[in-house]
């Protein structure tokens, strides 16, 4: 490692604590360490305090990210089309107007429930929630569509509740639920 330099790990620990500047020098091979180490030169001049010169290369997206983006785009396109054409028909009994505490809004309304993580890895739960959140965000950009907030629809996560009851509770005409399965480089998103 060049003289007057520190590793990325050291940089992460001290960059906000010491009044120095830093210059990213790239990756360098270090004796007895198999992977190259990201190196920063410490700039000690007063005028360099707080500066970061150079930038680390951005991490490349994994092989599964693009298929996930395409899958989400397809799902959002289908949802947008069905909502805009007003041809969405529920597969089950619609929410009962008599049992609703308040009437349904005049505009089409939808709640996106948290997608189920069907992967064997429980750490992928954040990914399935992220897919649901992205769908909520994109649907909220459609004018004349009422989209229920994440906090309200995610309140039913992990609970066994009748979909008609959820529709009545949230005062929506449509519900979107589904599952996400990630295995290696493969990703499957299935709206249900």
MDAnalysis code that builds the backbone (N, CA, C; Angstrom):
import MDAnalysis as mda
import numpy as np

u = mda.Universe.empty(576, n_residues=192, atom_resindex=np.repeat(np.arange(192), 3), trajectory=True)
u.add_TopologyAttr("name", ["N", "CA", "C"] * 192)
u.add_TopologyAttr("resid", np.arange(1, 193))
u.add_TopologyAttr("resname", ["UNK", "UNK", "UNK", "UNK", "UNK", "UNK", "UNK", "UNK", "UNK", "UNK", "UNK", "UNK", "UNK", "UNK", "UNK", "UNK", "UNK", "UNK", "UNK", "UNK", "UNK", "UNK", "UNK", "UNK", "UNK", "UNK", "UNK", "UNK", "UNK", "UNK", "UNK", "UNK", "UNK", "UNK", "UNK", "UNK", "UNK", "UNK", "UNK", "UNK", "UNK", "UNK", "UNK", "UNK", "UNK", "UNK", "UNK", "UNK", "UNK", "UNK", "UNK", "UNK", "UNK", "UNK", "UNK", "UNK", "UNK", "UNK", "UNK", "UNK", "UNK", "UNK", "UNK", "UNK", "UNK", "UNK", "UNK", "UNK", "UNK", "UNK", "UNK", "UNK", "UNK", "UNK", "UNK", "UNK", "UNK", "UNK", "UNK", "UNK", "UNK", "UNK", "UNK", "UNK", "UNK", "UNK", "UNK", "UNK", "UNK", "UNK", "UNK", "UNK", "UNK", "UNK", "UNK", "UNK", "UNK", "UNK", "UNK", "UNK", "UNK", "UNK", "UNK", "UNK", "UNK", "UNK", "UNK", "UNK", "UNK", "UNK", "UNK", "UNK", "UNK", "UNK", "UNK", "UNK", "UNK", "UNK", "UNK", "UNK", "UNK", "UNK", "UNK", "UNK", "UNK", "UNK", "UNK", "UNK", "UNK", "UNK", "UNK", "UNK", "UNK", "UNK", "UNK", "UNK", "UNK", "UNK", "UNK", "UNK", "UNK", "UNK", "UNK", "UNK", "UNK", "UNK", "UNK", "UNK", "UNK", "UNK", "UNK", "UNK", "UNK", "UNK", "UNK", "UNK", "UNK", "UNK", "UNK", "UNK", "UNK", "UNK", "UNK", "UNK", "UNK", "UNK", "UNK", "UNK", "UNK", "UNK", "UNK", "UNK", "UNK", "UNK", "UNK", "UNK", "UNK", "UNK", "UNK", "UNK", "UNK", "UNK", "UNK", "UNK", "UNK", "UNK", "UNK", "UNK", "UNK", "UNK", "UNK", "UNK"])
u.atoms.positions = np.array([
    [0.856, -1.157, 0.000],
    [0.000, 0.000, 0.000],
    [0.909, 1.228, 0.000],
    [0.584, 2.251, -0.807],
    [1.419, 3.452, -0.847],
    [1.494, 4.133, 0.521],
    [2.578, 4.863, 0.740],
    [2.801, 5.544, 2.016],
    [1.778, 6.669, 2.222],
    [1.358, 6.897, 3.476],
    [0.402, 7.960, 3.800],
    [-1.011, 7.627, 3.359],
    [-1.312, 6.325, 3.231],
    [-2.620, 5.894, 2.747],
    [-3.292, 4.982, 3.764],
    [-4.586, 4.862, 3.614],
    [-5.370, 3.985, 4.481],
    [-6.289, 3.126, 3.618],
    [-6.770, 2.032, 4.191],
    [-7.694, 1.144, 3.480],
    [-9.118, 1.686, 3.555],
    [-9.999, 1.081, 2.763],
    [-11.414, 1.478, 2.768],
    [-12.018, 1.286, 4.163],
    [-11.658, 0.196, 4.841],
    [-12.201, -0.053, 6.178],
    [-11.797, 1.056, 7.145],
    [-10.533, 1.457, 7.095],
    [-10.082, 2.547, 7.969],
    [-10.774, 3.848, 7.585],
    [-10.907, 4.093, 6.284],
    [-11.582, 5.306, 5.803],
    [-13.014, 5.377, 6.337],
    [-13.727, 4.256, 6.276],
    [-15.108, 4.224, 6.770],
    [-15.179, 4.578, 8.254],
    [-14.185, 4.191, 9.014],
    [-14.188, 4.429, 10.460],
    [-13.819, 5.859, 10.834],
    [-12.904, 6.504, 10.081],
    [-12.371, 7.796, 10.531],
    [-12.731, 8.989, 9.657],
    [-13.306, 8.778, 8.483],
    [-13.515, 9.876, 7.544],
    [-14.358, 11.010, 8.117],
    [-15.312, 10.715, 8.963],
    [-16.172, 11.759, 9.542],
    [-15.693, 12.223, 10.913],
    [-14.627, 11.614, 11.405],
    [-14.168, 11.935, 12.755],
    [-12.920, 12.806, 12.772],
    [-12.108, 12.736, 11.713],
    [-10.860, 13.493, 11.652],
    [-10.943, 14.553, 10.567],
    [-10.308, 15.699, 10.796],
    [-10.383, 16.824, 9.852],
    [-9.273, 16.715, 8.813],
    [-9.386, 15.669, 7.964],
    [-8.459, 15.474, 6.864],
    [-9.270, 15.389, 5.579],
    [-8.571, 15.482, 4.459],
    [-9.163, 15.210, 3.165],
    [-8.672, 13.845, 2.714],
    [-9.322, 13.297, 1.698],
    [-8.950, 11.969, 1.221],
    [-9.033, 11.944, -0.295],
    [-8.138, 11.175, -0.895],
    [-8.144, 10.992, -2.336],
    [-8.195, 9.496, -2.623],
    [-9.207, 9.078, -3.368],
    [-9.348, 7.666, -3.703],
    [-8.317, 7.311, -4.763],
    [-7.494, 6.298, -4.509],
    [-6.418, 5.896, -5.415],
    [-6.709, 4.586, -6.150],
    [-7.843, 3.993, -5.921],
    [-8.173, 2.748, -6.592],
    [-7.848, 1.534, -5.744],
    [-7.841, 0.375, -6.385],
    [-7.568, -0.876, -5.677],
    [-6.095, -1.249, -5.844],
    [-5.478, -1.706, -4.765],
    [-4.071, -2.102, -4.775],
    [-3.928, -3.470, -4.136],
    [-2.964, -4.252, -4.644],
    [-2.658, -5.549, -4.048],
    [-1.824, -5.334, -2.799],
    [-2.146, -6.092, -1.768],
    [-1.434, -5.988, -0.498],
    [-0.955, -7.385, -0.127],
    [0.258, -7.445, 0.410],
    [0.869, -8.721, 0.774],
    [-0.019, -9.466, 1.779],
    [-0.185, -10.765, 1.568],
    [-0.940, -11.674, 2.434],
    [-2.448, -11.424, 2.447],
    [-2.963, -10.635, 1.513],
    [-4.412, -10.423, 1.386],
    [-4.781, -10.781, -0.046],
    [-5.734, -11.697, -0.200],
    [-6.041, -12.232, -1.530],
    [-6.727, -11.223, -2.438],
    [-7.678, -10.475, -1.920],
    [-8.406, -9.512, -2.748],
    [-7.713, -8.154, -2.705],
    [-7.777, -7.394, -3.805],
    [-7.211, -6.043, -3.779],
    [-7.937, -5.179, -2.738],
    [-7.218, -4.218, -2.171],
    [-7.744, -3.333, -1.132],
    [-7.983, -1.953, -1.733],
    [-9.126, -1.349, -1.443],
    [-9.403, 0.026, -1.873],
    [-8.577, 0.964, -1.005],
    [-7.874, 1.886, -1.646],
    [-6.898, 2.715, -0.945],
    [-7.252, 4.191, -1.070],
    [-7.095, 4.920, 0.046],
    [-7.304, 6.360, 0.099],
    [-6.028, 7.028, 0.606],
    [-5.594, 8.073, -0.086],
    [-4.462, 8.871, 0.370],
    [-5.012, 9.914, 1.342],
    [-4.343, 10.086, 2.483],
    [-4.767, 11.058, 3.489],
    [-4.165, 12.413, 3.121],
    [-5.019, 13.431, 2.961],
    [-4.585, 14.794, 2.633],
    [-4.619, 15.617, 3.917],
    [-3.448, 16.058, 4.394],
    [-3.376, 16.696, 5.702],
    [-3.371, 18.214, 5.647],
    [-3.344, 18.817, 4.475],
    [-3.360, 20.276, 4.379],
    [-4.707, 20.808, 4.868],
    [-4.683, 21.964, 5.533],
    [-5.917, 22.539, 6.087],
    [-6.970, 22.796, 5.012],
    [-6.539, 23.230, 3.821],
    [-7.514, 23.531, 2.766],
    [-8.170, 22.270, 2.195],
    [-7.615, 21.087, 2.494],
    [-8.191, 19.831, 2.009],
    [-9.155, 19.195, 3.006],
    [-9.290, 19.770, 4.188],
    [-10.139, 19.183, 5.230],
    [-11.557, 18.965, 4.712],
    [-12.047, 17.749, 4.871],
    [-13.419, 17.408, 4.471],
    [-13.582, 17.083, 3.002],
    [-12.536, 17.198, 2.178],
    [-12.644, 16.911, 0.753],
    [-12.520, 15.416, 0.489],
    [-13.152, 14.991, -0.576],
    [-12.954, 13.640, -1.096],
    [-12.686, 13.803, -2.578],
    [-11.485, 13.471, -2.979],
    [-11.100, 13.589, -4.380],
    [-11.198, 12.206, -4.998],
    [-11.777, 12.141, -6.181],
    [-11.965, 10.844, -6.834],
    [-13.172, 10.145, -6.253],
    [-13.572, 9.110, -6.907],
    [-14.762, 8.395, -6.458],
    [-14.589, 6.927, -6.776],
    [-15.096, 6.095, -5.903],
    [-15.034, 4.662, -6.141],
    [-15.959, 4.303, -7.279],
    [-15.576, 3.281, -8.068],
    [-16.494, 2.837, -9.122],
    [-17.763, 2.279, -8.496],
    [-18.865, 2.527, -9.146],
    [-20.154, 2.028, -8.651],
    [-20.197, 0.522, -8.793],
    [-20.821, -0.121, -7.824],
    [-20.962, -1.583, -7.876],
    [-21.872, -1.950, -9.038],
    [-21.514, -2.984, -9.756],
    [-22.351, -3.419, -10.873],
    [-23.569, -4.153, -10.329],
    [-24.664, -4.052, -11.053],
    [-25.886, -4.712, -10.621],
    [-25.758, -6.204, -10.871],
    [-26.299, -6.977, -9.969],
    [-26.269, -8.430, -10.119],
    [-27.084, -8.868, -11.329],
    [-26.903, -10.119, -11.713],
    [-27.579, -10.646, -12.892],
    [-29.084, -10.664, -12.731],
    [-29.580, -10.731, -11.515],
    [-31.029, -10.853, -11.291],
    [-31.742, -9.510, -11.250],
    [-30.996, -8.387, -11.191],
    [-31.640, -7.076, -11.037],
    [-32.429, -6.702, -12.286],
    [-31.841, -6.876, -13.468],
    [-32.555, -6.496, -14.686],
    [-33.807, -7.331, -14.912],
    [-33.749, -8.644, -14.725],
    [-35.012, -9.397, -14.851],
    [-36.065, -8.925, -13.843],
    [-35.638, -8.544, -12.648],
    [-36.589, -8.053, -11.642],
    [-37.223, -6.749, -12.105],
    [-36.418, -5.856, -12.652],
    [-36.938, -4.575, -13.139],
    [-37.936, -4.808, -14.277],
    [-37.590, -5.701, -15.187],
    [-38.495, -6.010, -16.304],
    [-39.796, -6.612, -15.785],
    [-39.687, -7.548, -14.832],
    [-40.886, -8.181, -14.279],
    [-41.789, -7.158, -13.597],
    [-41.197, -6.257, -12.811],
    [-41.982, -5.228, -12.129],
    [-42.626, -4.293, -13.150],
    [-41.883, -3.932, -14.203],
    [-42.444, -3.069, -15.240],
    [-43.642, -3.732, -15.923],
    [-43.535, -5.025, -16.184],
    [-44.646, -5.751, -16.816],
    [-45.861, -5.771, -15.892],
    [-45.627, -6.069, -14.612],
    [-46.729, -6.106, -13.645],
    [-47.393, -4.731, -13.551],
    [-46.585, -3.676, -13.461],
    [-47.149, -2.330, -13.352],
    [-47.915, -1.933, -14.615],
    [-47.407, -2.316, -15.763],
    [-48.105, -2.016, -17.012],
    [-49.463, -2.709, -17.054],
    [-49.488, -3.980, -16.671],
    [-50.758, -4.711, -16.652],
    [-51.744, -4.103, -15.667],
    [-51.251, -3.753, -14.503],
    [-52.125, -3.152, -13.493],
    [-52.661, -1.814, -13.989],
    [-51.769, -0.990, -14.520],
    [-52.182, 0.321, -15.027],
    [-53.208, 0.203, -16.136],
    [-52.997, -0.745, -17.033],
    [-53.938, -0.941, -18.130],
    [-55.301, -1.368, -17.610],
    [-55.306, -2.340, -16.723],
    [-56.582, -2.850, -16.209],
    [-57.332, -1.776, -15.443],
    [-56.595, -0.982, -14.643],
    [-57.256, 0.071, -13.872],
    [-57.780, 1.154, -14.806],
    [-56.968, 1.548, -15.790],
    [-57.395, 2.620, -16.694],
    [-58.565, 2.194, -17.577],
    [-58.647, 0.926, -17.921],
    [-59.750, 0.430, -18.745],
    [-60.973, 0.051, -17.915],
    [-60.809, 0.053, -16.611],
    [-61.895, -0.285, -15.685],
    [-62.522, -1.637, -16.006],
    [-61.669, -2.611, -16.373],
    [-62.181, -3.945, -16.659],
    [-61.767, -4.936, -15.584],
    [-61.199, -4.430, -14.507],
    [-60.778, -5.327, -13.438],
    [-62.020, -5.884, -12.755],
    [-62.122, -7.188, -12.758],
    [-63.238, -7.835, -12.094],
    [-62.693, -8.719, -10.995],
    [-63.195, -8.591, -9.801],
    [-62.679, -9.420, -8.718],
    [-63.057, -10.886, -8.938],
    [-62.119, -11.788, -8.539],
    [-62.373, -13.215, -8.657],
    [-63.282, -13.723, -7.546],
    [-63.433, -12.935, -6.507],
    [-64.255, -13.358, -5.382],
    [-65.339, -12.318, -5.140],
    [-66.073, -12.544, -4.114],
    [-67.176, -11.661, -3.772],
    [-66.661, -10.249, -3.477],
    [-67.251, -9.218, -4.070],
    [-66.790, -7.853, -3.803],
    [-67.099, -7.453, -2.361],
    [-66.397, -6.442, -1.905],
    [-66.622, -5.936, -0.557],
    [-68.074, -5.465, -0.436],
    [-68.676, -5.763, 0.676],
    [-70.077, -5.421, 0.882],
    [-70.213, -3.933, 1.210],
    [-71.013, -3.234, 0.418],
    [-71.234, -1.802, 0.641],
    [-71.982, -1.573, 1.957],
    [-72.834, -2.534, 2.349],
    [-73.627, -2.382, 3.564],
    [-72.756, -2.443, 4.815],
    [-71.675, -3.209, 4.756],
    [-70.828, -3.390, 5.933],
    [-69.719, -2.352, 6.048],
    [-69.572, -1.498, 5.059],
    [-68.510, -0.488, 5.097],
    [-68.922, 0.661, 5.998],
    [-67.987, 1.093, 6.877],
    [-68.324, 2.199, 7.753],
    [-68.525, 3.504, 6.978],
    [-67.805, 3.664, 5.883],
    [-67.939, 4.841, 5.022],
    [-68.072, 4.360, 3.585],
    [-68.671, 5.154, 2.706],
    [-68.834, 4.697, 1.321],
    [-67.493, 4.643, 0.586],
    [-67.458, 3.830, -0.490],
    [-66.263, 3.762, -1.331],
    [-66.081, 5.081, -2.069],
    [-64.829, 5.450, -2.354],
    [-64.614, 6.675, -3.133],
    [-65.156, 6.505, -4.554],
    [-65.428, 7.638, -5.222],
    [-65.947, 7.601, -6.588],
    [-64.894, 7.120, -7.579],
    [-63.632, 7.377, -7.307],
    [-62.539, 6.976, -8.193],
    [-62.162, 5.520, -7.926],
    [-61.507, 4.866, -8.899],
    [-60.982, 3.520, -8.630],
    [-59.980, 3.582, -7.479],
    [-59.988, 2.577, -6.626],
    [-59.098, 2.558, -5.469],
    [-58.476, 1.179, -5.337],
    [-57.195, 1.147, -4.901],
    [-56.467, -0.111, -4.811],
    [-55.559, -0.095, -3.591],
    [-55.379, -1.271, -3.003],
    [-54.410, -1.461, -1.923],
    [-53.476, -2.584, -2.373],
    [-52.179, -2.360, -2.234],
    [-51.180, -3.377, -2.569],
    [-50.700, -3.978, -1.261],
    [-51.020, -5.249, -1.062],
    [-50.595, -5.934, 0.155],
    [-49.134, -6.356, 0.015],
    [-48.493, -6.583, 1.120],
    [-47.095, -7.013, 1.108],
    [-46.973, -8.337, 0.375],
    [-46.088, -8.387, -0.622],
    [-45.880, -9.626, -1.357],
    [-45.207, -10.639, -0.444],
    [-45.610, -11.905, -0.550],
    [-45.041, -12.970, 0.275],
    [-43.666, -13.358, -0.241],
    [-42.722, -13.554, 0.682],
    [-41.387, -14.024, 0.345],
    [-41.438, -15.546, 0.241],
    [-41.336, -16.081, -0.963],
    [-41.404, -17.521, -1.179],
    [-40.017, -18.147, -1.280],
    [-38.953, -17.328, -1.099],
    [-37.588, -17.838, -1.142],
    [-37.306, -18.634, 0.123],
    [-36.317, -19.495, 0.048],
    [-35.896, -20.241, 1.228],
    [-35.100, -19.371, 2.184],
    [-34.735, -18.175, 1.750],
    [-33.895, -17.276, 2.530],
    [-34.764, -16.204, 3.205],
    [-34.904, -16.247, 4.536],
    [-35.724, -15.225, 5.213],
    [-35.130, -13.826, 5.099],
    [-33.837, -13.717, 4.765],
    [-33.229, -12.397, 4.589],
    [-33.753, -11.691, 3.349],
    [-34.451, -12.403, 2.466],
    [-35.004, -11.796, 1.257],
    [-36.352, -11.119, 1.508],
    [-36.794, -11.107, 2.762],
    [-38.071, -10.471, 3.112],
    [-38.074, -8.995, 2.696],
    [-36.926, -8.323, 2.901],
    [-36.824, -6.911, 2.532],
    [-37.034, -6.724, 1.036],
    [-36.592, -7.694, 0.234],
    [-36.722, -7.598, -1.213],
    [-38.188, -7.687, -1.625],
    [-38.920, -8.629, -1.043],
    [-40.336, -8.776, -1.397],
    [-41.130, -7.545, -0.939],
    [-40.780, -6.998, 0.226],
    [-41.424, -5.758, 0.669],
    [-41.092, -4.608, -0.281],
    [-39.853, -4.581, -0.761],
    [-39.427, -3.531, -1.690],
    [-40.201, -3.577, -2.997],
    [-40.474, -4.786, -3.493],
    [-41.272, -4.923, -4.719],
    [-42.657, -4.319, -4.481],
    [-43.282, -4.649, -3.349],
    [-44.608, -4.108, -3.025],
    [-44.561, -2.587, -2.928],
    [-43.539, -2.062, -2.265],
    [-43.414, -0.613, -2.108],
    [-43.224, 0.073, -3.456],
    [-42.433, -0.530, -4.356],
    [-42.233, 0.058, -5.681],
    [-43.537, 0.085, -6.477],
    [-44.333, -0.972, -6.356],
    [-45.616, -1.003, -7.056],
    [-46.537, 0.089, -6.499],
    [-46.563, 0.243, -5.173],
    [-47.392, 1.296, -4.555],
    [-46.954, 2.658, -5.069],
    [-45.650, 2.894, -5.095],
    [-45.123, 4.186, -5.551],
    [-45.506, 4.458, -6.993],
    [-45.336, 3.458, -7.871],
    [-45.647, 3.665, -9.282],
    [-47.142, 3.818, -9.524],
    [-47.960, 3.062, -8.806],
    [-49.409, 3.213, -8.960],
    [-49.887, 4.584, -8.494],
    [-49.233, 5.122, -7.484],
    [-49.661, 6.426, -6.963],
    [-49.442, 7.552, -7.971],
    [-48.678, 7.287, -9.015],
    [-48.428, 8.293, -10.055],
    [-49.544, 8.321, -11.097],
    [-50.464, 7.371, -11.038],
    [-51.580, 7.327, -11.992],
    [-52.677, 8.259, -11.490],
    [-53.013, 9.233, -12.320],
    [-54.067, 10.164, -11.914],
    [-55.404, 9.433, -11.874],
    [-56.287, 9.918, -11.073],
    [-57.619, 9.334, -10.897],
    [-57.593, 7.934, -10.309],
    [-56.534, 7.592, -9.590],
    [-56.464, 6.312, -8.908],
    [-56.076, 6.570, -7.457],
    [-56.885, 6.075, -6.557],
    [-56.581, 6.211, -5.130],
    [-55.792, 4.974, -4.717],
    [-54.589, 5.207, -4.185],
    [-53.711, 4.116, -3.765],
    [-53.523, 4.224, -2.254],
    [-53.798, 3.140, -1.559],
    [-53.681, 3.115, -0.104],
    [-52.205, 3.084, 0.280],
    [-51.848, 3.831, 1.307],
    [-50.464, 3.937, 1.752],
    [-49.926, 2.602, 2.252],
    [-48.613, 2.473, 2.165],
    [-47.904, 1.263, 2.585],
    [-48.217, 0.906, 4.032],
    [-48.208, 1.879, 4.918],
    [-48.436, 1.604, 6.343],
    [-49.791, 0.951, 6.582],
    [-50.793, 1.377, 5.842],
    [-52.132, 0.808, 6.023],
    [-52.217, -0.600, 5.453],
    [-51.700, -0.797, 4.239],
    [-51.832, -2.122, 3.618],
    [-50.879, -3.144, 4.233],
    [-49.699, -2.714, 4.716],
    [-48.752, -3.644, 5.322],
    [-49.185, -4.053, 6.731],
    [-50.224, -3.431, 7.265],
    [-50.721, -3.812, 8.588],
    [-51.263, -5.245, 8.567],
    [-51.601, -5.749, 7.392],
    [-52.142, -7.099, 7.259],
    [-51.060, -8.140, 6.967],
    [-49.802, -7.718, 6.927],
    [-48.692, -8.624, 6.609],
    [-48.613, -9.742, 7.640],
    [-48.564, -10.978, 7.148],
    [-48.428, -12.138, 8.025],
    [-49.708, -12.560, 8.718],
    [-50.804, -11.857, 8.464],
    [-52.076, -12.199, 9.103],
    [-52.980, -12.905, 8.099],
    [-53.792, -13.813, 8.584],
    [-54.778, -14.478, 7.748],
    [-56.096, -13.732, 7.901],
    [-56.406, -12.932, 6.887],
    [-57.626, -12.131, 6.915],
    [-58.316, -12.297, 5.570],
    [-59.629, -12.366, 5.586],
    [-60.431, -12.466, 4.381],
    [-60.216, -11.208, 3.523],
    [-60.014, -11.394, 2.220],
    [-59.760, -10.246, 1.349],
    [-60.949, -9.283, 1.306],
    [-62.165, -9.805, 1.435],
    [-63.323, -8.905, 1.477],
    [-63.248, -8.005, 2.709],
    [-62.796, -8.570, 3.823],
    [-62.657, -7.786, 5.053],
    [-61.607, -6.698, 4.889],
    [-60.481, -7.036, 4.237],
    [-59.433, -6.036, 4.001],
    [-59.981, -4.918, 3.119],
    [-60.706, -5.296, 2.063],
    [-61.312, -4.296, 1.177],
    [-62.257, -3.374, 1.916],
    [-63.040, -3.942, 2.834],
    [-63.966, -3.130, 3.623],
    [-63.214, -2.228, 4.594],
    [-62.195, -2.791, 5.246],
    [-61.432, -2.006, 6.216],
    [-60.714, -0.829, 5.553],
    [-60.140, -1.069, 4.376],
    [-59.350, -0.032, 3.703],
    [-60.175, 0.809, 2.729],
    [-61.445, 0.436, 2.537],
    [-62.346, 1.154, 1.637],
    [-61.794, 1.211, 0.221],
    [-61.458, 0.037, -0.337],
    [-60.940, -0.027, -1.698],
    [-61.744, -1.018, -2.529],
    [-61.751, -0.782, -3.812],
    [-62.433, -1.692, -4.729],
    [-61.544, -2.862, -5.129],
    [-60.215, -2.625, -5.187],
    [-59.297, -3.642, -5.695],
    [-58.153, -3.873, -4.714],
    [-57.704, -5.134, -4.660],
    [-56.542, -5.521, -3.860],
    [-55.553, -6.216, -4.777],
    [-54.263, -5.954, -4.554],
    [-53.224, -6.674, -5.282],
    [-52.361, -7.375, -4.249],
    [-52.257, -8.668, -4.403],
    [-51.371, -9.439, -3.540],
    [-50.577, -10.371, -4.438],
    [-49.470, -10.869, -3.943],
    [-48.655, -11.746, -4.765],
    [-47.511, -12.321, -3.971],
    [-46.568, -12.912, -4.704],
    [-45.415, -13.533, -4.062],
    [-44.175, -13.273, -4.889],
    [-43.029, -13.343, -4.213],
    [-41.728, -13.167, -4.850],
    [-40.868, -14.350, -4.453],
    [-40.220, -14.946, -5.437],
    [-39.303, -16.055, -5.164],
    [-37.995, -15.759, -5.879],
    [-36.902, -15.743, -5.107],
    [-35.571, -15.517, -5.659],
    [-34.726, -16.728, -5.318],
    [-34.172, -17.338, -6.357],
    [-33.295, -18.489, -6.171],
    [-32.102, -18.312, -7.106],
    [-30.939, -18.006, -6.545],
    [-29.747, -17.761, -7.360],
    [-29.955, -16.539, -8.224],
    [-29.796, -16.704, -9.540],
    [-29.972, -15.596, -10.479],
    [-31.400, -15.512, -11.009],
    [-32.289, -16.380, -10.546],
    [-33.663, -16.425, -11.035],
    [-34.589, -15.670, -10.089],
    [-35.536, -14.938, -10.657],
    [-36.504, -14.193, -9.876],
    [-37.884, -14.436, -10.469],
    [-38.862, -14.726, -9.596],
    [-40.232, -14.956, -10.047],
    [-41.156, -14.081, -9.225],
    [-41.904, -13.222, -9.896],
    [-42.885, -12.372, -9.228],
    [-44.250, -12.809, -9.753],
    [-45.128, -13.182, -8.826],
    [-46.425, -13.730, -9.226],
    [-47.536, -12.962, -8.520],
    [-48.238, -12.069, -9.239],
    [-49.419, -11.446, -8.634],
    [-50.532, -12.485, -8.518],
    [-51.317, -12.402, -7.458],
    [-52.407, -13.372, -7.332],
    [-53.717, -12.663, -7.104],
])
